Amino acid sequence: MQAPRSLISNAPDTASEATPSPEPAPLWLAIHLPYLGLELFHRRAADADPNQPTVLLDDNRVIVRNRAARQLRIAVGSSLATAHSISTDLTHYNRDIEGEQSRLHFLAQALYRFTPQVSTADPLCLLLEVRGSIRLFGGLQPLIRQVLEVLRAFGHYGRPGAAQTPLAAQALSRFQSHRLDRYPSAEDWVAAGRKVLRDAPLSYLGLPLNQCERFANMGLRRIGQILDLPLKELGKRFDRNLTTIVARLRGDLGDPRQPILPVQRFRSGIHLLESLSNHADLLKPMQQLLADLGAWLLAHRLSTLGLVWEFSTLRGQRETLAIRFTTPRHDPQSMLLISKLKLEHSTLPNEIMSVRLSARSTLPSQERYTDLLGDDLRSNRDDNGDLIDSLSARLGEAALQCIHAANDHRPEFAWLPGTHRLSATDAPTSFSPHRPLWLLEPPRAISPDGLTLLAGPERLETGWWDEHGVRRDYYIAAENNGAQCWAFHESSRWFIHGYFA
């Protein structure tokens, strides 16, 4: 049996020309999020200043720093005391590992639109198998640009790396970010990545620190130096875990990744760093959550008919704000406008510490996002729906009333007042179009000599189950003055029930 060819090494292909060409190798796109932990706290801070020196701590050591902190020469690995001695205006946060993983899984859900093979990896990395998506998005370069744009829209910076194995793609994403205009095709990108990967530090493979130090003592500091060593010799001097990592890096051993499963319901929240009481200050976390919801709806091709906001305090007091839409929505800006109007006329508790958002009544989106010429149509919304939702949010749902058709053949019970929201089950199953808009209540008795029958009869015999049962023969008729009316005959008497416009 012929041994599989390495995806990383440059060994020549000795296969016969008669051998059929193999299937295209997988192409993994890794997105490393080096500042995710710090960006997470920027979402929680109501007045975060990007020009303020800020660091993220783990075990009282700096692990992430923003640009302002880098300009002040605050080094990664320095203690908090050392960092404060450099800058007295330093802002620091303690790492929230659980929050980072939760955010990482959300971003994976947002990238589900590009490929169903999306998974998460440590440290702070997203993995996408994109071989089958390249043609759909017009090439690897446009695909990577769109992925990075989605992450930027959520306030996150990502570094891409592409290779034919997940470990190689991860190492490349941590080592450097390729310039997209240098590599016109996926093959060029992968070929360049092979060369770059050889110069990457061994620590980017996720090896234990003591093992990296042992390699350093042997003069081995780069990934390329390990790739040049025989696996058998590595297995004799080191444990089996190292040979497994190297074999997966080369592509000699499979490296299966468990893809995420798309969630069926959206629910997300932000725990604030400081309590908020002003409604205007709450708009920033609400806008961030609605942006998350918009991305989730777009990725799943869904719209929502309502939102549920939850505002909680440190003492456990919770207030719920429910919003319903007349028409399905997926645009964050329109949902924010309605939420803002509802918030202005609501009483919320003081010192709010957390804001949560969930979507209810999601349904497949029927709106076209582009026309035949490629123009964006996502801003085209139902103006009547916007007006109704705005009035409902400002005045309350009970302030708006509409007339609905009911499932009843009796004209006096065929219409009823109600709210402006009509579900599919409320729609009438049968309704004749030959009905006047102006009905008389009660019907007016008339002599048959004053009517000229034009059409009919139409027998209505219903309502036997209650005291308003009817047995009538309806006609379209004209009075002597020319007015067209709707008349019926019942119990040897004639009545006019309404007039046509």
C-alpha positions in Angstrom: 0.0 0.0 0.0 1.4 3.4 -0.9 2.0 5.7 2.0 0.0 9.0 1.9 1.8 12.0 0.7 2.5 14.7 3.3 0.5 17.9 2.9 3.3 20.0 4.5 6.5 18.4 3.3 7.9 19.0 -0.2 8.5 15.4 -1.0 8.2 14.6 -4.7 5.1 12.7 -6.0 6.2 9.2 -7.2 2.7 8.2 -8.3 2.2 6.9 -11.8 0.7 9.1 -14.4 -2.0 6.5 -14.9 -3.2 6.9 -11.4 -6.4 8.8 -11.2 -6.2 12.2 -9.6 -7.3 12.2 -6.0 -10.0 14.3 -4.6 -9.1 17.9 -3.6 -7.5 18.0 -0.2 -9.4 19.8 2.5 -8.7 23.5 3.0 -8.8 24.8 6.5 -9.2 28.5 7.3 -8.2 29.4 10.9 -9.1 32.8 12.4 -7.1 33.6 15.5 -8.6 36.2 17.9 -5.7 37.5 19.9 -7.6 40.3 21.6 -10.9 38.5 22.3 -10.6 38.7 26.0 -10.0 42.4 26.0 -12.7 43.1 23.4 -15.1 41.2 25.6 -14.7 43.8 28.4 -15.0 46.7 25.9 -18.5 45.4 25.2 -19.3 45.4 28.9 -17.9 48.9 29.6 -20.4 51.7 28.9 -17.6 54.3 28.4 -14.7 52.3 27.0 -12.0 54.6 25.6 -9.7 52.9 22.9 -7.0 55.5 23.6 -6.9 54.5 27.3 -4.0 52.0 28.1 -5.7 48.8 28.9 -4.4 45.3 29.7 -5.9 41.9 30.4 -4.5 39.9 33.3 -4.2 36.2 34.1 -2.7 35.3 37.4 -1.8 38.9 37.9 0.3 38.9 34.7 -0.4 40.8 31.5 -1.5 38.5 28.7 -3.1 41.0 26.3 -2.6 44.7 25.8 -4.2 47.3 23.5 -2.3 49.6 21.2 -2.0 52.4 23.8 -0.4 50.0 26.2 2.0 48.7 23.6 3.1 52.3 22.8 4.0 52.7 26.4 6.2 49.6 26.3 4.1 47.6 28.7 5.3 44.1 28.0 3.3 40.9 27.9 4.2 38.8 30.9 4.9 41.8 33.2 3.2 42.0 36.6 0.3 44.4 37.3 2.6 46.4 39.6 5.2 46.9 36.8 2.5 47.9 34.4 1.1 50.5 36.8 4.6 51.9 37.4 4.7 52.6 33.7 1.3 54.2 33.4 -0.8 55.4 36.4 -3.8 55.7 34.1 -3.8 52.0 33.3 -7.1 50.1 33.1 -6.9 46.4 33.8 -9.3 43.5 33.7 -9.1 40.0 35.0 -9.5 37.3 32.3 -13.0 35.8 31.9 -12.3 32.3 30.4 -16.0 31.3 30.5 -17.0 34.5 28.8 -14.4 34.1 26.1 -15.6 30.6 25.3 -19.2 31.7 25.2 -18.3 34.5 22.8 -16.2 32.2 20.7 -19.1 29.8 20.2 -21.4 32.7 19.3 -18.9 33.9 16.6 -18.8 30.3 15.3 -22.5 30.5 14.9 -22.2 33.8 13.0 -19.7 32.2 10.6 -22.0 29.2 10.0 -23.2 31.1 6.8 -19.9 30.4 5.1 -19.6 26.7 5.7 -21.3 24.0 7.9 -17.9 22.8 9.0 -17.2 25.4 11.7 -15.5 24.5 15.0 -13.6 26.2 17.8 -10.0 25.5 18.9 -7.7 26.6 21.6 -6.3 29.1 22.1 -9.1 31.5 20.9 -9.3 30.2 17.3 -12.1 29.5 14.9 -11.7 26.8 12.3 -13.6 26.6 9.0 -13.3 23.9 6.3 -13.8 26.0 3.2 -12.8 23.9 0.2 -16.4 23.5 -0.9 -17.2 27.3 -0.3 -14.4 28.9 -2.4 -16.4 29.0 -5.6 -19.5 30.1 -3.9 -17.8 33.2 -2.6 -15.7 33.9 -5.6 -12.4 32.7 -4.3 -10.4 32.4 -1.1 -9.5 36.1 -0.9 -13.2 37.3 -1.0 -14.2 34.6 1.4 -11.6 35.6 4.0 -12.5 39.3 3.5 -16.1 38.6 4.3 -15.3 36.5 7.3 -13.1 39.2 8.7 -15.8 41.8 8.0 -18.3 39.8 10.0 -15.9 39.7 12.9 -15.1 43.4 12.7 -18.9 44.2 12.7 -18.9 42.5 16.1 -15.9 44.5 17.3 -13.3 41.7 17.0 -10.0 41.6 15.2 -9.0 38.3 13.5 -5.8 37.0 11.9 -6.4 34.4 9.1 -4.3 31.5 8.2 -5.1 28.8 5.5 -3.5 25.4 5.1 -4.5 21.8 4.3 -4.4 20.7 7.9 -6.1 22.3 10.9 -2.9 22.5 13.0 -1.0 24.2 10.2 -3.8 26.7 9.7 -3.8 27.5 13.4 -0.1 28.0 13.6 -0.1 30.3 10.5 -3.0 32.4 11.9 -1.0 32.9 15.2 2.3 33.6 13.4 1.3 36.2 10.9 -1.5 37.5 8.8 -0.9 37.1 5.0 -1.6 40.1 2.8 -4.5 39.0 0.7 -3.5 40.8 -2.5 -0.3 38.7 -2.7 -2.0 35.4 -3.3 -4.6 35.3 -6.1 -5.6 31.7 -5.6 -6.1 29.2 -2.8 -3.2 27.1 -4.1 -0.9 30.1 -4.0 -2.0 30.8 -0.5 -1.3 27.3 0.7 2.1 27.1 -1.1 3.2 30.3 0.5 1.9 29.1 3.9 4.1 26.0 3.7 7.2 28.2 3.5 6.1 30.6 6.2 5.1 27.8 8.5 8.7 26.5 8.7 9.8 29.8 10.3 7.0 29.8 12.9 8.0 29.2 16.6 7.4 25.8 18.1 5.2 27.3 20.8 2.5 28.0 18.1 1.8 24.2 17.9 0.4 24.3 21.4 3.2 22.2 22.9 3.8 22.2 26.7 6.2 24.9 27.9 8.7 22.3 29.3 8.8 20.5 25.9 9.5 23.8 24.1 12.3 24.5 26.5 13.7 21.0 25.9 13.7 21.6 22.2 15.3 25.0 22.7 18.1 23.4 24.6 18.7 21.1 21.6 18.8 24.1 19.3 15.3 23.4 17.8 13.1 26.5 17.9 11.2 26.5 14.6 8.5 24.3 13.3 10.5 23.6 10.1 13.3 22.0 12.2 10.8 19.5 13.7 9.3 18.7 10.3 12.7 17.7 9.0 13.2 15.1 11.7 12.1 11.5 11.2 9.0 10.6 13.2 10.6 7.4 14.5 13.5 9.3 16.0 11.0 11.8 17.6 9.1 8.9 19.0 12.2 7.4 20.6 13.2 10.6 22.4 9.8 12.2 23.2 6.3 11.0 24.0 3.8 9.7 21.6 1.8 13.0 21.8 4.5 14.9 20.0 4.6 12.4 17.1 0.9 12.6 16.8 1.0 16.4 16.6 3.7 16.3 13.9 1.9 13.7 11.9 -1.3 15.7 12.0 0.6 18.9 11.1 2.0 17.2 8.0 -1.3 15.5 7.1 0.0 12.0 7.6 -2.6 11.4 10.3 -6.2 12.5 10.3 -7.2 15.4 12.6 -11.0 15.3 12.8 -12.8 18.3 14.2 -16.3 18.4 15.7 -18.3 21.0 13.9 -20.8 23.1 15.9 -24.5 22.5 15.7 -26.6 25.6 14.8 -28.7 26.7 17.8 -32.4 26.8 17.2 -33.1 29.8 19.5 -31.3 33.0 20.0 -30.6 34.1 23.6 -27.7 36.3 24.5 -26.7 38.9 27.2 -24.2 41.3 28.5 -23.1 41.6 32.1 -22.1 45.3 32.6 -19.0 46.4 34.5 -20.9 49.3 36.1 -24.6 49.7 36.9 -26.7 51.9 34.6 -29.9 53.8 35.4 -30.2 56.1 32.4 -32.2 54.8 29.5 -29.9 56.4 27.1 -26.9 54.5 28.5 -28.7 51.2 27.9 -28.9 51.8 24.2 -25.2 50.8 23.7 -25.5 47.2 25.1 -28.9 46.9 23.4 -27.4 47.9 20.1 -24.6 45.3 20.5 -27.1 42.5 21.3 -29.3 43.5 18.4 -26.3 43.3 16.1 -25.6 39.8 17.4 -29.2 38.9 16.8 -29.1 40.3 13.2 -26.1 38.2 12.4 -27.7 35.1 13.8 -30.9 35.7 11.9 -29.0 36.3 8.7 -26.8 33.2 9.1 -30.0 31.0 9.6 -32.1 32.9 7.0 -34.7 33.7 9.6 -36.8 36.7 10.7 -38.5 37.4 14.1 -41.9 38.6 15.1 -40.9 39.7 18.5 -38.2 40.4 21.1 -37.9 39.9 24.9 -35.6 42.2 26.8 -34.6 41.4 30.4 -33.0 43.9 32.7 -31.5 42.7 36.0 -30.0 44.4 39.0 -27.4 43.2 41.5 -30.2 42.4 44.0 -31.9 40.1 41.6 -34.7 42.4 40.6 -35.7 41.7 37.0 -37.9 43.6 34.6 -39.1 42.1 31.2 -39.8 44.2 28.2 -41.7 42.4 25.4 -41.9 43.8 21.9 -44.0 42.4 19.1 -43.7 43.3 15.4 -46.5 43.5 12.9 -44.2 42.1 10.1 -41.2 39.8 10.5 -38.0 41.7 10.9 -34.3 40.9 10.8 -32.8 44.4 10.5 -31.0 45.5 13.7 -31.6 49.2 13.1 -35.3 48.9 12.8 -35.5 46.7 15.8 -33.4 49.1 17.8 -35.7 52.0 16.9 -38.8 50.1 18.1 -37.0 49.0 21.2 -35.9 52.6 22.0 -39.5 53.8 21.7 -40.7 51.1 24.0 -37.9 51.8 26.5 -38.7 55.5 26.7 -42.3 54.7 27.9 -41.3 51.9 30.3 -40.3 52.0 34.0 -37.1 50.0 34.7 -35.3 49.4 38.0 -32.3 51.5 38.9 -28.7 50.2 38.8 -29.2 47.7 36.0 -26.2 45.3 35.8 -27.1 42.9 33.0 -29.1 43.1 29.8 -30.4 40.0 28.0 -32.1 39.5 24.7 -34.1 36.6 23.2 -36.0 36.3 20.0 -39.4 34.7 19.8 -41.6 33.5 17.0 -38.8 33.1 14.4 -39.8 32.0 10.9 -38.0 31.6 7.6 -37.2 34.9 6.0 -39.0 35.5 2.7 -37.3 38.8 1.9 -34.9 38.9 -1.1 -31.6 40.5 -0.2 -30.5 41.5 -3.7 -32.3 42.1 -7.0 -31.3 40.9 -10.4 -28.7 43.6 -10.7 -27.2 42.8 -7.3 -28.6 45.9 -5.5 -29.1 45.6 -1.8 -32.8 45.3 -0.9 -32.5 44.7 2.8 -33.5 48.3 3.6 -36.8 48.0 1.9 -39.3 47.4 4.6 -43.1 47.7 5.0 -43.7 51.4 5.9 -47.1 50.6 7.3 -45.6 48.0 9.6 -43.0 50.5 10.8 -45.7 53.0 11.5 -47.9 50.5 13.4 -45.0 49.2 15.4 -43.8 52.7 16.3 -47.3 53.8 17.5 -47.7 50.5 19.4 -44.4 51.0 21.1 -45.2 54.6 22.0 -48.9 54.3 23.0 -49.2 50.6 23.9 -50.8 47.8 21.9 -54.2 48.4 23.4 -54.3 51.9 21.8 -54.4 50.5 18.3 -57.5 48.7 17.0 -58.4 47.2 13.7 -61.3 45.5 12.1 -60.8 41.8 11.2 -62.8 39.4 9.2 -64.3 36.5 11.2 -65.2 33.0 10.3 -68.9 33.5 10.3 -71.3 33.7 7.4 -73.8 36.0 9.2 -73.0 39.5 8.0 -73.5 41.1 11.5 -70.9 38.7 12.9 -68.5 38.6 10.0 -66.4 41.5 11.2 -65.0 42.2 14.7 -62.7 44.7 16.3 -59.4 43.6 17.7 -55.7 44.3 17.9 -53.7 45.1 14.8 -51.9 41.8 15.0 -53.6 39.0 13.1 -52.2 35.5 13.1 -52.7 32.9 10.4 -55.2 31.1 12.4 -57.4 34.2 12.7 -57.8 34.6 9.0 -61.3 33.7 7.6 -61.5 30.4 5.8 -64.3 31.5 3.5 -65.6 34.9 2.7 -67.8 36.1 -0.3 -66.6 39.3 -2.0 -70.2 40.3 -2.7 -70.7 42.2 0.6 -71.2 45.9 1.1 -68.9 47.9 3.3 -71.8 49.8 4.9 -74.1 47.6 6.9 -77.3 48.8 8.7 -77.7 47.8 12.3 -80.4 46.7 12.7 -81.6 45.9 9.1 -84.3 48.3 7.9 -87.6 46.9 6.8 -88.8 47.8 3.3 -91.7 47.1 1.0 -90.8 44.8 -1.9 -92.5 47.3 -4.3 -89.6 49.7 -3.7 -86.9 47.2 -4.8 -85.7 46.0 -8.2 -83.8 42.7 -7.8 -80.5 42.6 -9.8 -78.8 39.4 -8.6 -79.5 36.5 -6.3 -80.7 34.8 -4.3 -77.9 33.7 -1.9 -79.2 31.5 0.9 -77.7 32.0 4.3 -78.8 29.5 6.9 -76.6 29.3 9.9 -76.2 30.1 13.6 -78.6 27.4 14.6 -76.4 26.7 17.7 -77.2 30.0 19.3 -80.1 32.5 19.7 -79.0 34.5 16.6 -79.7 31.8 14.0 -80.7 33.1 10.5 -82.4 31.7 7.4 -82.3 34.4 4.7 -82.3 34.8 1.0 -80.0 37.7 0.0 -80.3 39.8 -3.2 -78.4 42.6 -4.8 -81.1 45.1 -5.5 -81.7 48.7 -6.5 -84.1 51.1 -4.8 -86.3 53.5 -6.7 -83.8 56.3 -6.2 -81.1 54.2 -7.9 -79.1 53.3 -4.7 -77.7 49.8 -4.9 -78.4 47.9 -1.8 -78.1 44.4 -0.3 -81.5 43.1 0.7 -82.8 39.9 2.1 -86.1 38.1 2.4 -86.9 36.4 5.8 -90.2 35.2 7.3 -92.3 36.8 4.5 -90.7 40.2 5.1 -88.0 42.2 3.2 -85.1 44.1 4.8 -82.2 46.2 3.5 -79.0 45.1 5.3 -76.5 47.5 3.6 -75.5 49.7 0.7 -72.7 49.3 -1.8 -70.4 52.3 -2.4 
